Amino acid sequence: MTRTLASGGTRGVSCRAALALVLLSGLLGSSVASSSKKKRTGQPGLAPATRVVPVEELLEYGRVEGSSSSSSSRESGPGGEQPPKPGELYGLTDDDFVYATGTCRERMLLAKSTRAWRRGLRGFFLTDVNDTSKLAALNAEGADGYGEAYAYFPNDGDPGLGGRRHGRMGGDTRAAVAPFAAYRHYGDTFKWMLYGDDDTLFYLDALKHMLSEHDPQLPLAFSDNLWYDGRHPNPHAPRCLPCAMASEQLPTLAEVLSTPHMQTLILKGYHPSISAETAMEIARNATPSPGRKFVPRPACPYCTPKDACPEVPDPRRPCKVSYCLWQAGIAFTDPGPLVRARYDPRFYVFSGNAVMGYLFDPIGMLTHGRCDALCRWGMRNSLSLHVKGRHYRTFRISSMHMWGVAYAAQAALEWLKLTSAPDDANGGTAAKRPYGMIDLISDQGAPSSGKAAGEGSGGNRDEDSGEVSDGKERKHASRAQRRRRRQLQPT
């Protein structure tokens, strides 16, 4: 599932209201064909014992019982005074956000563990709990300092959805509908919506930094971790870059494909194998082909399908990223670091696998001297992390892991701020730098982003070399100690 951010302003609100109907009718209406392996009877595209469910009937799901959107905003203090704004940073507060996700009974403990990173930020959970008393208990617990709301939506295959399955997992449709049900519940009381799995952790400081550069009144959806053409994540998926990046010197398609990591992928993708010279020639002569060879460009004021996807020579591969958004005239916007880094996989900011080692154990990385410039960049700029809760032995264990990672990430970030030089543009007291600029990390082989990348990075290089050398010295010392112990052991 992609981790996205949708705007919540006036213009964005009207788009999302329309998107809700598009999504419901697109996912659950007669336009969805059933599996070709089933015998077709009745209406075209319907399997036996299924039916087309009217949108009005579907809208009855996902409502929070005994609640209204007006009660979802924070209460005023005595005398009508507004309480202090929580978590204000870069001009955004926690009240400017809501989080939406789908979950189920088995994963409820994991869903509640999002409290570790939300810290009171409002959360909306669509669940398969259909017992009125249990839902009331969940909402009573969630309202007590956690800002949570719970509502029911059936599993795929339920008679209420026409008896049809629309995804591989039973909760796929519920997860897809969650952001639109959340908007219906909260109304216009937020600016940005965080949308991800119930085991996704969002980094609020970095999010506020990135989103402070964008207008919530525009219909925007952010992600650099996208499914396309059978690959996930696919850096060649059709999308746009933020309008502000139009002033930057961005890499060309040939420059992106000529990087060592992309050359490795090109060499792996050819059977029979080709030579390194042939792979470089392919890079130099490449033409844009969304899904295979593509570099996005800035779009103003926001990304549309036309901006995201130029003419595709092959009509068998139409331009699609998210069908619902695409049909409504909105395409995804890439925050930018991945493109600045020429598709180096270490610079995904939405749940990038290449930096999970840093993000899963930030305290260990710092205390053992293994947190180099790339590690610190990831801690300051990563926007989300997929904990992958079902990969643990139990959801109880993955729940505990989310709590630990969330608190460790906050502690590590505070420590980085404390130890940054006053003129460190990433974490010090200097004027705010544009989000996601790539510092010079020569020892890691990461690309630079021109003049802007060099600013404020001198102190980091000295700090990096010290940390790396200290780590190497400790490593060599421990090896020497083990060698001496082996020598002292009797034969």
Buried (B, 14 or more C-beta within 10 A) or exposed (E): BBBBBBBBBEBBBEBBEBBBBBBBBBBBBBEBEBEEEEEBEEEEBBBEEBBBBEEEEBBEBBBBEEBEBEEBBBEEEEEEEEEEEEBEBBEBBBBBBBBBBBBBEEBBBBBBBBBBBBBBBBBBBBBBBBEEEBBEEBBEEBBEEBBBBBBBBBBBBBEBBBBBBBEEBBBBBBBBBBBBBBBBBBBEBBBBBBBBBBBBBBBBBBBBBBBEBBBBBBBBBBBBBBBBBEEEBBBBBBBBBBBBBEEBEBBEBBBBBBBEBBBEBBBEEEEEEBEEEEBBEBBEEBEBBBBBBBBBBBBEEBBBBEBBBEEBEEEEBEBBBBEBBBBBBBBBBBBBBBBBBBBBBBBBBBBBEBBBBBBBBBBBBBEBBBBBBBBBBBBBBBBBBBBBBBEBEEBEEBBBBBBBBBEBBBEBBEBBBEEBBEEBBBBBEBEEBBBBBBBBBEEBEBBBBBEBBEBBBBBBBEBBBEBBEEBEEEEEEEEEEEEEEEEEEEE
